[in-house]
Amino acid sequence: MRARRRFGQHFLEPAWVAKLVDAVEPRSTDTFLEIGPGRGALTEPLARRVARVVAIEVDRDLASDLAARHIPNLEVVTGDVLEVNFPDLLRHSLGTGVEQRIRIIGNLPYNISSPILFRLLDASASTGAVEDATLMLQKEVADRLVAAPGTKEYGVLTVQAALGADVTRLLNLPPGAFRPMPKVRSAVVRLTFRPPLVAVRDQTAFVELVRSIFTQRRKTLANALGPFAASRGMDPKAALGQAGIDSARRPETLQLIELTRLADVFSAS
């Protein structure tokens, strides 16, 4: 079956499957949610080594073919991961009465990898049901996940991931690891979820603040914070003063703890 461009499909070559499965370190008691199983290159060897795999696939033909193979320990769900209720999908995958957290694996389509990551981060934070996620991504997206403050890659995705997860780069994959070959390089990263490193009074306010100021990341904080501060009826310089942050700095220089401190100023108002 040919890859369909509208789904951003790039199928992993067999030579890389064993490397990735070993990198995941599956356990016999694990339950996995696989995002975008495609032809099942990872699905079948993973299902042989764990208790359960729930695979969600948007391509109806691929989902039907995968289900027809009757792979033990596998359930195939036909659907778009960007449209399903993600917390409900996690609960369905774990089943009733299972006292464990789910693990996630996926070869994410490059054109929608960031929206999927944001949904995954939100669902993990709201449910506490995700242990880790091992994901194949475009290298540039992986670079953003592990970026340091002050770099051009540092941004909203970096900050939201760092709040609730430790991010590790596991593998770098050349274009030849996939068919058809993408025009970009890829990487495999693992997000290991944990309680937030710093407490946040209002998660929604924190996310809104970060997204607002990073749309103007090269401006001074006094200017970049203006729209968000106005929406909360506050003066940006006064808010920065309460947080102990120099208003002449730029958003891309702020550490996670400084961003949470600034968000808490608005949450307390």
Helices and strands as residue ranges (DSSP letters): G 5-7, E 11-12, H 14-24, E 31-35, H 43-47, E 52-57, H 60-68, E 74-78, H 86-94, E 102-107, G 110-112, H 113-127, E 130-138, H 139-145, H 156-164, E 165-173, G 175-177, E 178-179, E 186-193, H 203-214, H 221-224, H 226-231, H 236-243, G 251-253, H 256-268
